[in-house]
Amino acid sequence: MNDVEVLKGYIEDYLQQRNININRSFRCLNPEHQDKNPSMAFSRKLNICKCFACGKVYDIFNLVGQDYDINDFKLQVEKVVELSGNKEINLDFTQSVNYVNQKEIDYSESFRIWMMSSMNVDYFEKRGIGIKTISKYKLGYDEERNAIIIPTSKTSYVVRNIDDNASIRYQKVGRNEVYLYEHISSIDEPIFITEGEIDALSIWEAGGFAIALGSVANMNKFINKIKIDRYPNEFLIALDNDDAGIKASKLLKQELNNLGIKNRIVNIYGECKDANELLVKNRKLLKNNILKTVSISHTISKELNKESISEFRLNIVKEFIKVLYEKGLDWKKGWEMNTDLFSPESSNGGKYKGLNRFHLFFTAINNGYKDNRWYTFKQIQEKGYKLENAKGRGVKVEYYFPYDIIEKKYISWQELENLEEKIGNRYKLYSKQFTVFNGDLIKGLPPLNKKLENHKLSEYELKESVLKISNSMGVPINYDGGNRAYYSMLNDDIHVPLPQFFNSEYELNSTILHELGHATGSSKRLDRIKSYNFADEKYAYEELVAEITSCFMAFEIGLEQSTMQIENHKAYVESWIKHLQDKPSMLINAIKEGERATNYLLSHIDRGIEIDKSLEFNFVPENQKRDMSINQSVNKVKKLNKIRGVSI
């Protein structure tokens, strides 16, 4: 028996760990099958589960692949080895189960035909879904299957049979997608997370923004995607209002908390099970509940913005001013070394954000710390660790909580949500501060799981990322900037000098990425820049935001500033110091805006449209610059910009 066959036998333990009684039929594990009557059985002889209603068959590999959102067979086997704890397994992939990657099919034409047939059935009308929503999301009806069709991408869709007596009412064709996830990058509002596709559509129908997991089993896929995309606003968890949905909501909240992503569990359905049920019963109530819930999120945000600067924050500003005096533009050098180090984590593995992250970065740089973990004294005691040489080396961090001024006590965000109260007369938003200590000062702390090292992008990786972001944001790059680089808010495009005027291709693309950072402030994106003349020195605040953004980008991708950026910023240093002394909140706001801009740029790296390689410049090495004709370069730029519809 080979090792793959040995691993197959682990399925029995795996099912029992999921509290499944394998000695009798159990509910189908296929998320596409809403199994009302237990119809799946386990075979010890074959080491498989089979559903006798939908026909789905699982061995340990594709079951773990489904549960952990792993499509590659090799990775599935590795995951099974990890879960089973069997360290004697020799991973020989020449002996494997049959594993076939299905070829993706473009269903665009079918969607068009099915959408034309949507008027032949009253299903959408009964569900409260209007023609505008049908057209926008290409909802359709397939007469052969007597089912509605909900496209989830051009190569996948959901089939929902409208016959209550059908043996299989819900199926997915193609990849298992998080429904409407692609809209996240263009929405600067709180987004509801629902369980079913119809529920997400119902929230859009009632004036909100929503995505749908498709099923609770799809949660891992969503978490893996959001790890990369880093949505900067708030998720409002609104899964089904039943026992399974409530349990899944708590699990999803914990996962988002671990990633440091803002979220709340909300109930906008009242006594109804889901959004669509309430939409059908009382559209006005659903709309009001959505508006009320979103309003709470905005109120919290406004209260945070109104908060006068505390002594804690003032000390951070003073520290920054001191470093600017002493180091000027060199203050950022520490951020470009061992960038993994400056991802500060709390004791539960959560990531610090915003001002706390910035402050802990600063402290790590100035003290030469090699550990990215920060614990409170209480957490250190609870885990049996000890502080060593830590006197006077604690660092303050702050968190915001609702405060009940009548009972004179802090309450949790969940308690506030359950009370359905707003931050206002009785409940105020107050900060609490905690002292944390770096892992270098803690004796007994386990070693770091991974080696901390610089993960700077290569020239090619940076070039590809810049082109993807530019394409995805719809911000053209024009090589006609003379001797300066700038973002034009009027035309929503970027202008940079000819490539041969830069020291390297890396410096060229670093400069372009800096200008894309400015472009995030457009009214069509993060709406940060209301009116801007980039040649005017009094608008130093936007350049400070860009400077902070480059710091966070250094942390994320190991980005280094170009010579041009450094020269451009020299004129601002004294201005920054003066402004920060007069208005300390300027730095706090710049940190917040810098983090939002960074998240926006990172979310577009994997969303760029197909790049036309013919529009790229081939960078000319330093030793060949003298042989290159400037006229040839200008003609090449004219040809490029003619294609793009730009003249110089």
C-alpha positions as CSV (number, residue, x, y, z in Angstrom):
1,M,0.0,0.0,0.0
2,N,1.5,3.4,-1.0
3,D,1.5,6.4,1.3
4,V,-1.3,8.2,-0.6
5,E,-3.5,5.1,0.1
6,V,-2.5,5.2,3.7
7,L,-3.5,8.8,4.0
8,K,-6.9,8.0,2.5
9,G,-7.7,6.1,5.7
10,Y,-7.5,9.3,7.7
11,I,-10.9,10.3,6.4
12,E,-12.6,8.3,9.2
13,D,-10.8,10.3,11.9
14,Y,-11.4,13.5,10.1
15,L,-15.2,13.0,9.9
16,Q,-15.3,12.1,13.6
17,Q,-13.4,15.2,14.4
18,R,-16.2,17.1,12.6
19,N,-18.7,15.4,15.0
20,I,-20.2,13.2,12.2
21,N,-21.5,9.8,13.2
22,I,-20.1,7.6,10.4
23,N,-22.2,4.6,11.4
24,R,-25.3,6.1,9.9
25,S,-26.4,8.4,7.1
26,F,-25.5,12.1,7.6
27,R,-26.3,15.4,5.8
28,C,-24.4,15.8,2.5
29,L,-21.1,17.7,2.8
30,N,-21.5,19.2,-0.6
31,P,-22.2,23.0,-0.1
32,E,-24.1,23.0,-3.4
33,H,-26.6,20.5,-2.1
34,Q,-29.2,21.7,0.5
35,D,-29.7,18.3,2.0
36,K,-32.9,18.3,4.1
37,N,-32.8,14.5,4.7
38,P,-29.5,12.8,5.6
39,S,-28.4,11.2,2.3
40,M,-24.6,10.8,2.6
41,A,-22.9,7.6,3.9
42,F,-19.3,6.6,4.7
43,S,-17.7,3.4,3.2
44,R,-14.8,2.0,5.4
45,K,-14.0,-0.4,2.6
46,L,-13.4,2.4,0.0
47,N,-12.5,5.2,2.4
48,I,-15.0,7.6,0.7
49,C,-18.3,9.4,1.5
50,K,-21.0,9.2,-1.1
51,C,-24.3,11.1,-1.4
52,F,-27.1,9.0,-2.8
53,A,-29.2,12.1,-3.7
54,C,-26.8,14.4,-5.6
55,G,-24.1,11.7,-6.4
56,K,-21.2,13.7,-4.8
57,V,-18.2,11.5,-3.8
58,Y,-15.5,12.6,-1.4
59,D,-12.1,11.0,-0.5
60,I,-10.0,12.7,2.2
61,F,-8.1,14.9,-0.3
62,N,-11.0,16.6,-2.1
63,L,-12.9,16.9,1.2
64,V,-10.0,18.7,2.9
65,G,-9.5,20.7,-0.3
66,Q,-13.1,21.9,-0.1
67,D,-12.9,22.7,3.6
68,Y,-9.6,24.6,3.3
69,D,-10.2,26.0,-0.2
70,I,-7.2,24.1,-1.7
71,N,-7.5,23.2,-5.4
72,D,-4.1,21.8,-6.1
73,F,-3.8,18.0,-5.3
74,K,-0.2,18.2,-4.1
75,L,-1.2,20.9,-1.6
76,Q,-4.3,18.9,-0.5
77,V,-2.0,15.9,0.3
78,E,0.4,18.1,2.2
79,K,-2.6,19.5,4.2
80,V,-3.8,16.0,5.0
81,V,-0.3,15.0,6.2
82,E,-0.3,18.1,8.5
83,L,-3.8,17.4,9.9
84,S,-3.1,13.7,10.4
85,G,0.2,14.3,12.2
86,N,1.7,11.3,10.3
87,K,5.3,12.4,9.9
88,E,6.4,9.1,8.4
89,I,4.6,9.7,5.1
90,N,6.8,10.0,2.0
91,L,5.1,12.4,-0.4
92,D,5.4,10.5,-3.7
93,F,3.1,12.1,-6.2
94,T,3.8,9.6,-8.9
95,Q,1.3,7.4,-7.0
96,S,-1.8,9.6,-6.8
97,V,-5.6,9.5,-7.0
98,N,-7.1,10.7,-10.2
99,Y,-7.3,14.5,-10.1
100,V,-8.5,16.4,-13.1
101,N,-8.6,20.2,-13.4
102,Q,-11.8,21.1,-15.2
103,K,-11.3,23.4,-18.1
104,E,-13.1,26.7,-17.6
105,I,-15.8,27.6,-20.1
106,D,-16.9,31.1,-21.0
107,Y,-20.7,31.3,-20.4
108,S,-21.2,34.9,-21.5
109,E,-23.4,34.1,-24.5
110,S,-25.5,31.7,-22.4
111,F,-25.9,34.4,-19.8
112,R,-27.2,36.8,-22.4
113,I,-29.8,34.2,-23.6
114,W,-30.9,33.3,-20.1
115,M,-31.2,36.9,-19.2
116,M,-33.6,37.5,-22.2
117,S,-35.7,34.6,-20.8
118,S,-35.9,36.1,-17.3
119,M,-39.1,37.9,-18.2
120,N,-40.8,34.5,-18.9
121,V,-41.0,33.7,-15.2
122,D,-42.3,35.6,-12.2
123,Y,-39.7,34.3,-9.7
124,F,-37.7,37.5,-9.5
125,E,-40.8,39.6,-9.1
126,K,-42.0,37.3,-6.2
127,R,-38.6,37.7,-4.6
128,G,-38.7,41.5,-4.8
129,I,-35.9,41.7,-7.3
130,G,-36.5,44.5,-9.9
131,I,-35.6,44.8,-13.6
132,K,-32.7,47.2,-12.9
133,T,-31.0,44.6,-10.6
134,I,-31.8,41.8,-13.1
135,S,-30.1,43.8,-15.9
136,K,-27.1,44.9,-13.8
137,Y,-26.2,41.4,-12.6
138,K,-27.3,39.5,-15.7
139,L,-29.8,37.4,-13.8
140,G,-31.5,34.8,-16.0
141,Y,-33.9,31.9,-16.4
142,D,-33.1,28.5,-18.0
143,E,-36.4,26.9,-19.2
144,E,-34.8,23.5,-19.7
145,R,-33.8,23.3,-16.0
146,N,-36.7,25.4,-14.8
147,A,-34.1,27.3,-12.8
148,I,-32.9,30.8,-12.4
149,I,-29.3,31.6,-13.2
150,I,-27.0,33.8,-11.2
151,P,-23.6,34.5,-12.9
152,T,-20.7,34.6,-10.4
153,S,-18.1,35.2,-13.0
154,K,-17.9,34.7,-16.8
155,T,-16.9,31.1,-16.2
156,S,-19.2,30.2,-13.3
157,Y,-22.8,30.5,-12.1
158,V,-25.4,29.4,-9.6
159,V,-28.4,27.3,-10.6
160,R,-31.4,27.7,-8.4
161,N,-34.3,25.4,-9.3
162,I,-37.7,27.1,-8.7
163,D,-39.5,23.8,-8.3
164,D,-39.9,23.2,-4.5
165,N,-40.1,19.4,-5.2
166,A,-36.8,19.2,-7.2
167,S,-34.3,16.7,-5.7
168,I,-31.5,19.2,-6.1
169,R,-32.5,22.8,-5.9
170,Y,-29.1,24.5,-5.6
171,Q,-26.0,23.9,-7.7
172,K,-22.9,25.7,-8.7
173,V,-21.2,25.4,-12.1
174,G,-17.6,26.3,-12.5
175,R,-15.4,27.7,-9.7
176,N,-16.9,28.3,-6.3
177,E,-16.8,32.1,-6.1
178,V,-17.6,34.7,-3.4
179,Y,-20.5,36.5,-5.1
180,L,-20.0,40.2,-6.0
181,Y,-16.6,40.2,-4.4
182,E,-15.1,42.1,-7.3
183,H,-17.1,45.2,-6.3
184,I,-15.1,45.6,-3.0
185,S,-12.3,47.7,-4.6
186,S,-14.8,50.3,-5.9
187,I,-16.9,50.7,-2.7
188,D,-15.9,53.1,0.1
189,E,-18.8,52.2,2.4
190,P,-19.5,49.4,4.9
191,I,-20.2,46.2,3.1
192,F,-22.7,43.5,4.3
193,I,-21.7,39.9,4.1
194,T,-24.6,37.5,3.5
195,E,-24.8,33.8,3.1
196,G,-26.9,33.5,-0.1
197,E,-26.6,35.2,-3.4
198,I,-30.3,36.2,-3.4
199,D,-29.8,37.9,0.0
200,A,-26.8,40.0,-1.3
201,L,-29.0,41.0,-4.3
202,S,-31.8,41.9,-1.8
203,I,-29.5,44.3,0.1
204,W,-28.4,46.0,-3.2
205,E,-32.0,46.2,-4.1
206,A,-32.8,48.0,-0.8
207,G,-29.9,50.5,-1.2
208,G,-27.0,48.8,0.6
209,F,-23.8,47.1,-0.6
210,A,-23.3,43.4,-0.1
211,I,-21.3,40.3,-1.1
212,A,-22.4,36.7,-0.5
213,L,-20.3,33.8,0.6
214,G,-22.5,31.4,-1.4
215,S,-22.4,29.0,1.5
216,V,-20.8,28.9,4.9
217,A,-18.3,26.4,3.5
218,N,-17.0,29.1,1.2
219,M,-15.7,31.2,4.2
220,N,-12.1,30.0,3.8
221,K,-12.0,31.3,0.2
222,F,-13.3,34.7,1.3
223,I,-10.7,34.9,4.2
224,N,-7.9,33.9,1.8
225,K,-8.9,36.6,-0.6
226,I,-9.3,39.4,1.9
227,K,-5.9,38.6,3.4
228,I,-4.5,39.9,0.1
229,D,-7.0,42.7,-0.7
230,R,-7.1,44.3,2.8
231,Y,-10.4,46.1,2.5
232,P,-10.0,49.4,4.5
233,N,-13.6,49.9,5.5
234,E,-16.0,47.9,7.7
235,F,-17.6,44.5,7.0
236,L,-21.1,44.1,8.5
237,I,-21.6,40.4,9.1
238,A,-25.3,39.5,8.2
239,L,-25.4,35.8,7.7
240,D,-28.7,33.8,8.1
241,N,-30.6,34.5,11.3
242,D,-30.6,30.8,12.4
243,D,-28.4,28.7,14.7
244,A,-26.0,27.7,11.9
245,G,-25.7,31.3,10.7
246,I,-25.2,32.7,14.2
247,K,-22.4,30.2,14.8
248,A,-20.8,30.9,11.4
249,S,-21.0,34.7,12.1
250,K,-18.9,34.3,15.3
251,L,-16.3,32.3,13.4
252,L,-16.1,34.8,10.6
253,K,-15.8,37.7,13.0
254,Q,-12.9,35.9,14.8
255,E,-11.1,35.4,11.4
256,L,-11.5,39.0,10.5
257,N,-10.4,40.2,13.9
258,N,-7.3,38.1,13.5
259,L,-6.5,39.9,10.3
260,G,-7.2,43.3,11.9
261,I,-10.1,44.1,9.6
262,K,-13.0,46.2,11.0
263,N,-16.2,44.2,11.3
264,R,-19.4,43.9,13.3
265,I,-22.1,41.3,13.5
266,V,-25.4,42.9,12.8
267,N,-29.1,41.9,12.7
268,I,-31.0,43.7,10.0
269,Y,-33.5,40.9,9.5
270,G,-35.4,41.1,12.8
271,E,-37.5,38.0,13.1
272,C,-36.9,37.0,9.5
273,K,-34.3,34.4,8.4
274,D,-32.5,36.4,5.8
275,A,-32.5,39.6,3.7
276,N,-34.7,38.3,1.0
277,E,-37.4,37.1,3.4
278,L,-37.6,40.6,4.9
279,L,-37.4,42.3,1.4
280,V,-40.5,40.4,0.4
281,K,-42.4,41.0,3.7
282,N,-41.4,44.6,4.3
283,R,-39.1,46.3,1.8
284,K,-39.2,49.7,3.7
285,L,-38.2,48.1,6.9
286,L,-35.2,46.4,5.3
287,K,-34.1,49.7,3.7
288,N,-34.4,51.5,7.1
289,N,-32.5,48.8,8.9
290,I,-29.7,49.0,6.3
291,L,-29.5,52.8,6.6
292,K,-29.6,52.7,10.4
293,T,-26.8,50.1,10.6
294,V,-24.6,52.0,8.1
295,S,-25.3,55.2,10.0
296,I,-23.9,53.7,13.2
297,S,-20.6,52.9,11.3
298,H,-20.4,56.5,10.0
299,T,-21.1,57.9,13.5
300,I,-18.3,55.9,15.0
301,S,-16.0,57.1,12.3
302,K,-17.0,60.7,12.8
303,E,-16.5,60.5,16.5
304,L,-13.0,59.1,16.0
305,N,-12.2,62.0,13.7
306,K,-13.6,64.6,16.1
307,E,-11.6,63.3,19.0
308,S,-9.2,66.0,20.2
309,I,-5.6,65.0,20.2
310,S,-4.6,63.3,23.5
311,E,-1.3,63.4,25.3
312,F,-0.6,60.0,24.0
313,R,-1.0,61.1,20.4
314,L,0.8,64.4,21.0
315,N,3.9,62.5,22.2
316,I,3.9,60.5,19.0
317,V,3.8,63.7,17.0
318,K,6.6,65.2,19.1
319,E,8.7,62.1,18.5
320,F,8.1,62.3,14.7
321,I,9.1,66.0,14.7
322,K,12.3,65.2,16.6
323,V,13.3,62.6,14.1
324,L,12.5,65.0,11.2
325,Y,14.8,67.5,12.8
326,E,17.6,65.0,13.4
327,K,17.3,62.8,10.3
328,G,15.3,64.7,7.7
329,L,14.3,62.4,4.9
330,D,16.6,59.7,6.2
331,W,14.0,59.0,8.9
332,K,12.5,56.3,6.7
333,K,15.6,54.2,6.1
334,G,14.7,51.7,8.9
335,W,11.5,50.9,7.1
336,E,13.4,49.5,4.1
337,M,15.2,46.8,6.2
338,N,13.7,43.6,7.3
339,T,10.3,44.8,6.4
340,D,8.6,41.7,7.9
341,L,9.8,42.8,11.3
342,F,7.6,45.9,11.1
343,S,4.3,44.0,11.1
344,P,3.6,44.3,14.8
345,E,1.4,41.5,16.3
346,S,-0.5,41.3,19.5
347,S,-0.4,38.2,21.8
348,N,-3.3,36.5,19.8
349,G,-1.6,37.0,16.5
350,G,-3.7,40.0,15.5
351,K,-2.1,42.9,13.5
352,Y,-1.8,46.4,14.9
353,K,-3.3,49.0,12.6
354,G,-3.1,52.7,12.0
355,L,-1.5,54.9,14.6
356,N,-0.6,51.9,16.8
357,R,1.2,50.3,13.9
358,F,3.1,53.5,13.0
359,H,4.1,54.1,16.7
360,L,5.3,50.5,17.2
361,F,7.3,50.7,13.9
362,F,9.0,53.8,15.2
363,T,9.8,52.2,18.5
364,A,11.2,49.1,16.9
365,I,13.5,51.1,14.6
366,N,14.7,53.4,17.4
367,N,15.4,50.5,19.8
368,G,16.8,48.0,17.3
369,Y,14.2,45.3,18.2
370,K,14.3,42.1,16.2
371,D,10.9,40.7,17.3
372,N,7.5,41.9,15.9
373,R,5.4,40.7,18.9
374,W,4.1,42.9,21.6
375,Y,2.5,41.7,24.9
376,T,0.9,43.4,27.8
377,F,2.3,42.7,31.3
378,K,-0.9,40.7,32.1
379,Q,-0.5,38.6,29.0
380,I,3.1,37.9,29.8
381,Q,2.2,36.7,33.3
382,E,-0.7,34.5,32.0
383,K,1.6,32.7,29.6
384,G,4.3,32.1,32.2
385,Y,6.9,34.4,30.6
386,K,9.1,37.0,32.3
387,L,10.3,40.5,31.4
388,E,14.0,41.1,31.2
389,N,15.7,44.5,31.3
390,A,12.4,46.1,30.5
391,K,12.2,48.9,33.0
392,G,10.9,52.1,31.4
393,R,10.7,50.4,28.0
394,G,7.0,49.8,27.9
395,V,5.1,51.3,24.9
396,K,1.6,52.8,25.0
397,V,-1.0,51.6,22.4
398,E,-4.7,52.8,22.4
399,Y,-8.0,51.3,21.6
400,Y,-11.5,52.8,21.4
401,F,-14.5,51.5,23.2
402,P,-18.1,52.7,23.8
403,Y,-18.5,54.1,27.3
404,D,-21.7,54.2,29.3
405,I,-21.6,57.5,31.1
406,I,-24.7,56.6,33.3
407,E,-23.3,53.2,34.5
408,K,-19.8,54.6,34.3
409,K,-18.3,51.6,32.5
410,Y,-16.9,50.5,29.2
411,I,-19.0,48.1,27.1
412,S,-18.1,46.0,24.1
413,W,-19.0,46.9,20.5
414,Q,-21.3,43.8,20.5
415,E,-23.1,45.0,23.6
416,L,-23.7,48.4,21.9
417,E,-25.0,46.7,18.8
418,N,-27.4,44.5,20.8
419,L,-28.7,47.6,22.5
420,E,-29.3,49.2,19.1
421,E,-27.9,52.5,20.5
422,K,-25.9,55.1,18.8
423,I,-22.8,56.9,20.0
424,G,-24.4,60.0,21.4
425,N,-25.9,61.2,24.7
426,R,-25.6,58.1,27.0
427,Y,-22.8,56.3,25.1
428,K,-19.5,58.1,24.3
429,L,-16.5,56.9,22.4
430,Y,-13.5,56.9,24.7
431,S,-10.0,55.5,24.3
432,K,-8.2,53.1,26.6
433,Q,-4.5,52.8,26.7
434,F,-2.4,49.7,27.3
435,T,1.3,49.3,27.9
436,V,2.9,46.6,25.7
437,F,6.5,45.2,25.7
438,N,8.4,43.9,22.7
439,G,9.3,40.2,22.3
440,D,13.0,41.0,22.6
441,L,12.3,41.9,26.3
442,I,10.3,38.8,27.1
443,K,12.1,35.7,28.4
444,G,10.6,32.3,27.5
445,L,8.8,33.5,24.4
446,P,8.9,30.8,21.7
447,P,11.1,31.6,18.6
448,L,9.6,33.3,15.7
449,N,7.9,30.9,13.2
450,K,9.6,32.4,10.2
451,K,12.8,34.2,9.4
452,L,12.3,37.9,9.1
453,E,13.8,39.3,5.9
454,N,13.4,42.0,3.4
455,H,10.8,41.1,0.7
456,K,11.6,43.9,-1.7
457,L,10.0,43.5,-5.1
458,S,12.3,42.8,-8.0
459,E,12.5,45.3,-10.9
460,Y,10.2,43.0,-13.0
461,E,7.7,42.5,-10.1
462,L,7.5,46.2,-9.4
463,K,7.0,47.0,-13.1
464,E,4.2,44.4,-13.4
465,S,2.6,45.7,-10.2
466,V,2.7,49.3,-11.4
467,L,1.1,48.5,-14.7
468,K,-1.6,46.4,-13.1
469,I,-2.5,49.2,-10.6
470,S,-2.5,51.8,-13.4
471,N,-4.8,49.7,-15.6
472,S,-7.1,48.7,-12.8
473,M,-7.4,52.3,-11.5
474,G,-7.8,53.6,-15.0
475,V,-5.0,56.1,-14.5
476,P,-2.8,56.4,-17.7
477,I,1.0,56.9,-17.5
478,N,2.4,59.6,-19.9
479,Y,6.1,59.9,-20.4
480,D,6.0,63.6,-21.1
481,G,6.7,65.2,-17.8
482,G,9.9,67.1,-18.7
483,N,12.1,67.1,-15.7
484,R,9.4,66.4,-13.1
485,A,6.8,63.7,-12.2
486,Y,3.3,64.6,-11.1
487,Y,-0.3,63.5,-11.0
488,S,-2.9,65.6,-12.8
489,M,-6.1,65.7,-10.9
490,L,-7.8,67.6,-13.8
491,N,-7.1,64.8,-16.3
492,D,-6.7,62.0,-13.8
493,D,-3.4,60.8,-15.3
494,I,0.3,60.6,-14.4
495,H,3.1,62.4,-16.1
496,V,6.8,61.4,-15.7
497,P,10.0,62.2,-17.6
498,L,11.3,59.9,-20.3
499,P,12.6,56.6,-18.9
500,Q,16.2,57.3,-19.9
501,F,16.3,60.2,-17.4
502,F,16.0,57.8,-14.5
503,N,19.0,55.9,-12.9
504,S,17.2,52.6,-13.2
505,E,13.9,51.0,-14.2
506,Y,13.2,50.4,-10.5
507,E,13.5,54.1,-9.8
508,L,11.2,54.9,-12.7
509,N,8.5,52.5,-11.5
510,S,8.9,53.6,-7.9
511,T,8.2,57.2,-9.0
512,I,5.1,56.1,-10.9
513,L,3.8,54.2,-7.9
514,H,4.3,57.3,-5.8
515,E,2.2,59.3,-8.2
516,L,-0.4,56.5,-8.2
517,G,-0.5,57.1,-4.5
518,H,-1.6,60.7,-5.2
519,A,-4.2,59.4,-7.6
520,T,-6.0,57.4,-4.8
521,G,-7.0,60.8,-3.5
522,S,-9.2,61.6,-6.5
523,S,-12.9,62.3,-5.8
524,K,-13.7,59.1,-7.8
525,R,-11.6,57.0,-5.3
526,L,-10.8,58.0,-1.7
527,D,-11.9,61.6,-2.2
528,R,-9.0,63.0,-0.2
529,I,-7.9,65.8,-2.6
530,K,-10.5,68.5,-3.1
531,S,-8.4,71.0,-4.9
532,Y,-4.7,70.6,-5.6
533,N,-1.8,72.4,-7.2
534,F,1.1,70.1,-6.9
535,A,3.6,72.9,-7.6
536,D,2.4,74.9,-4.6
537,E,4.4,74.2,-1.4
538,K,1.5,75.2,0.9
539,Y,-0.1,71.8,0.0
540,A,2.5,69.9,2.0
541,Y,-0.1,67.8,3.7
542,E,-0.8,65.7,0.5
543,E,2.9,65.1,0.2
544,L,3.0,64.0,3.8
545,V,0.3,61.5,3.1
546,A,2.3,60.3,0.1
547,E,5.4,60.0,2.4
548,I,3.4,58.0,5.0
549,T,2.0,55.9,2.1
550,S,5.5,55.1,0.9
551,C,6.4,54.0,4.4
552,F,3.5,51.5,4.5
553,M,4.3,50.4,1.0
554,A,7.9,49.8,2.1
555,F,6.5,47.6,4.8
556,E,4.2,45.7,2.4
557,I,6.4,45.2,-0.6
558,G,9.9,46.5,0.3
559,L,9.5,49.7,-1.8
560,E,12.4,52.2,-1.9
561,Q,12.0,55.8,-2.7
562,S,13.5,57.1,-6.0
563,T,16.0,60.0,-6.1
564,M,13.3,62.2,-7.7
565,Q,10.9,61.6,-4.8
566,I,13.6,62.4,-2.3
567,E,14.5,65.7,-4.1
568,N,10.8,66.6,-4.4
569,H,10.3,66.1,-0.6
570,K,13.3,68.0,0.6
571,A,11.4,71.3,0.2
572,Y,8.6,70.0,2.4
573,V,10.5,68.8,5.5
574,E,10.6,72.3,7.2
575,S,7.0,72.9,6.2
576,W,6.0,69.6,7.7
577,I,7.7,70.4,11.0
578,K,6.0,73.8,11.2
579,H,2.5,72.5,10.3
580,L,2.8,69.6,12.8
581,Q,3.8,72.0,15.6
582,D,0.8,74.3,14.8
583,K,-1.6,71.4,14.2
584,P,-0.5,68.0,15.6
585,S,-3.6,66.3,14.3
586,M,-2.2,66.7,10.8
587,L,0.1,63.7,11.4
588,I,-2.6,61.5,12.8
589,N,-4.8,62.2,9.8
590,A,-1.9,61.6,7.4
591,I,-1.3,58.2,9.0
592,K,-5.0,57.3,8.6
593,E,-5.1,58.5,5.0
594,G,-1.7,56.9,4.2
595,E,-3.0,53.5,5.4
596,R,-6.2,53.9,3.3
597,A,-4.1,54.8,0.2
598,T,-1.8,51.8,0.8
599,N,-4.8,49.4,1.1
600,Y,-6.3,50.9,-2.0
601,L,-3.1,50.4,-4.0
602,L,-2.5,46.9,-2.7
603,S,-6.1,45.9,-3.5
604,H,-5.5,46.8,-7.2
605,I,-2.3,44.9,-7.7
606,D,-4.2,41.7,-8.6
607,R,-7.0,43.4,-10.4
608,G,-5.2,44.9,-13.3
609,I,-6.6,44.3,-16.8
610,E,-4.6,42.4,-19.3
611,I,-1.4,44.4,-20.0
612,D,-0.6,45.2,-23.6
613,K,3.2,44.5,-23.7
614,S,3.5,46.6,-26.9
615,L,2.9,49.7,-24.9
616,E,5.8,49.2,-22.5
617,F,9.2,50.9,-22.7
618,N,12.3,48.8,-22.7
619,F,14.5,50.6,-20.2
620,V,17.9,51.6,-21.5
621,P,20.9,50.7,-19.3
622,E,23.2,53.4,-18.0
623,N,26.1,52.4,-20.3
624,Q,23.8,52.7,-23.4
625,K,22.2,56.1,-22.7
626,R,24.7,58.1,-24.7
627,D,24.0,56.1,-27.9
628,M,20.3,56.6,-27.8
629,S,18.8,59.4,-29.8
630,I,16.5,61.8,-27.9
631,N,14.5,62.2,-31.1
632,Q,13.9,58.5,-31.3
633,S,12.8,58.5,-27.7
634,V,10.3,61.4,-28.3
635,N,8.9,59.7,-31.4
636,K,8.4,56.5,-29.4
637,V,6.6,58.5,-26.7
638,K,4.4,60.2,-29.4
639,K,3.6,56.8,-30.9
640,L,2.7,55.4,-27.5
641,N,0.6,58.3,-26.4
642,K,-1.2,58.4,-29.8
643,I,-2.3,54.8,-29.1
644,R,-3.5,56.0,-25.6
645,G,-5.3,59.0,-27.0
646,V,-2.8,61.6,-25.5
647,S,-0.8,64.2,-27.4
648,I,2.4,65.9,-26.5
